[in-house]
Amino acid sequence: MPSPALPTLSLRVADGGRRSASAAAVLRAVLEDGPIARSTVARITGLSPASVTGHCNELTELGLLRELPDQVRSNGAGRPHIPVDIDVTRHVAAAVHIAVRLTTTALLDLRGRVIARQQAPHDATDPATIVDRAARSIAELYAAHGGDARLLGVGVATGGWVDPESGVVMDHPRLGWSLVPLRDQLSERTGLPVHVDGHSRALLHAEVLFGEASRVGSVLHVFVGNVVDAAFATRGEAHHGSRAQAGAIAHFPVEGSREPCACGRLGCLEATVSEQTLTRRAHEQGIVDTPDIRTLFEAARDGNEAAVGLFVDRSRLVGRAVALLMDVFGPERVVVTDPTLPYLPRALNALRTAARENVRTVCDVDSVLMPTSFPGRVLETAGGAVLLDALYRNPLGTINSEDLNVDIAGRFR
């Protein structure tokens, strides 16, 4: 005879899952439309008014929501509606972005807005050194800018193949990393919960939570930097693929390119359009004195035609690859994160023109294809979005009172 405890346990797990999902739905509704009345949250989520009230009370106790009595709304009949909004005063999220040559750390509020940041060059050969410096930087930022808010945890974004479930950087050829347990290393150093993901998926989450893709059913994100990769989501859920390898577009072939790739072939997308290749060409052509992307970008913004031309040419090549991905996925929105696009209209126009000329899907490319929603704060947002995505998916499971009492500064005294 089966044990009566088994179905009871299953029921509790199912109830807990539904409760967590309902709380997440309430929190997301407030994020998207707050300040908002509880009755409106009930209408948006399909939950009962009593259930919404219970979740709002619990989320308020956790420091995620707050009531706004000074914004009471009343139609003259019945009880007035006290709106609720995301509480951006009681928690902050720490962010780490590890690029090929630079580590960015930051603090973000629960609406994904950057409070403070630090950047420092690094030697990518030693992950432990990068982890230690990032942890120290988080402690410094929190001491200077955290105020009375509690540190929620750390989100980490980087390129390459990242397995978010294990928190391991499986392979990052540009950094020379393989099987680096980044989550465990940083959690041990800070004493905080740490979430790790690839930066293209991280920025996809940011667009869904805080950006232009918050109200669309499907979105394709393409990241263009020293690393080139992609991510795709439907109904807010990112597609990870087998062992979280989805989005690897670095070795797409580029027609006419003879650029050598580390894989041994010629003309791979990343090798052709990466910042490293672009700045090398600019240096060889005498456009800049040093092969530095910021120097090249400033030259373009100052009107240097040769510098602008390099970015425009790159956008054309990226636009062709984007068109192929649009045909495969048919997304409602496409976001290309190339830090130059918001500031160089000719490059953005070249991107859209190339996509329009090559795409076979019927769509209005100019309204579908957008630059990043986070100009000037891409790297900070990527790291923070890894943690904030976890929060908005499972607020009851992400907030841990013991973790939030960690004295991170004390670890570096």
C-alpha positions, 0 to 999 in steps of 0.5 A, a space after each residue: 500500500 503506497 505511503 499517504 505521505 507521498 501524494 501529500 508532499 507532491 501536493 505541497 510542492 505543487 501548491 508552493 510552485 503555484 504560490 511562487 508563480 502567482 507572486 511573480 505574476 503580481 510583481 511583474 504586473 507592478 513592474 510593468 504598470 506601477 504605480 498600480 491599484 491591486 484591483 488592476 493587478 487582479 484584472 491583469 493577472 487573472 488572480 482573485 482580489 484576495 489572492 492579489 492582496 495576500 501576495 502584495 502584503 507578502 511582497 511588501 514585507 519582503 521589501 519588494 513592494 511599497 504602498 503609495 498612500 499619497 497617490 490614492 485614487 478614488 472614483 467616488 464610490 467604494 473604498 479608495 484604491 491605494 496604489 502599489 509600486 516596486 520598492 527601490 529603496 530597500 534592496 540593491 542588486 550587485 552586477 558584474 560584467 566580465 569582458 575580454 579586457 575589462 571588468 565592470 561592477 555596479 549597483 542597480 535598483 530593482 527597476 534595473 537603473 544603475 546607481 553606481 559603477 566601477 570599471 577596471 582592466 584585467 588580465 583574463 588568464 587568472 579567473 581567481 584574480 578577477 573574482 577577487 577584484 570584482 568582490 572587492 569592487 562590490 564591497 566598495 560600491 556598496 559601502 559608498 552607495 548602498 545606504 540603508 538598502 540591503 544587498 540582494 545578491 550578485 548577477 554576473 554576465 560574460 560571453 562564451 558558453 555559460 551554463 546558468 544552472 551550474 554557474 560554470 563558464 564552460 568555454 570562453 575562447 576569448 578569455 582562455 577560460 574552460 570549466 570555470 566555476 564562476 558562481 561558486 568562486 564569487 559566492 565563496 568570496 562574497 558570501 552572497 547568492 550569485 547568478 551567472 549567465 551569458 551576456 546575450 541572454 542577460 541583455 535579453 532578460 533586461 530588454 524583457 524586464 525593463 526595455 523595448 521588449 517588455 510587451 512583445 511575445 517574442 524577441 531576438 537579441 544579438 550582441 556585437 562586441 569582442 564576442 558576437 552571440 545571440 539569444 531568443 525568447 518567447 513569452 519572456 522565456 529564453 531558449 537555452 538549448 542543449 546544455 545552454 549552448 543556444 545562440 552561438 553565432 560566432 562562426 556564421 560564415 560571412 561571404 567575402 570575408 578572409 578574416 582568420 578565425 581561431 577555429 582555423 577557418 576564414 570568414 567567421 562572423 565574430 572574427 570579421 566584425 569583432 571590436 578587436 578586428 575593427 580596431 586593428 583595421 583602424 590602427 593599420 589604416 592610421 585612423 587611430 594611434 592605438 587599437 582601442 574601441 573607445 578611441 575609434 568610437 570617439 573619432 567616429 562621433 567627432 565626424 571622422 569619415 574613415 572611422 564612421 565608415 568602419 562602423 557602417 561596414 560592420 553594421 551591414 555585415 551584422 544586418 545580413 546575419 540578423 536577417 538570417 536569424 529573423 527568417 529562422 525565428 520570426 520574432 516580433 522584436 529584434 534588439 541589436 546591442 552594438 554600443 555605437 548604434 544609438 549614437 551613429 545614425 548612419 550605422 543604425 541605418 546601414 544595419 536596418 537596410 542590410 536586414 531589409 535587403 536580405 530578410 525573407 520574412 514579411 515585416 516592417 524592419 524599421 519598427 521591428 529592429 531596434 538598438 539597445 534600450 540601455 545606451 551607455 549602461 549596457 555592461 552594468 545592465 547585463 550583470 544586474 539583469 541576471 540577478 533581477 531576472 531570477 528575482 522577478 521569476 521567483 521572488 519568494 525563492 530569491 529573497 533569503 533573510 540569512 543571505 541578506 544579512 551578510 557583511 560583505 565589507 567585513 570580508 575585506 577588512 
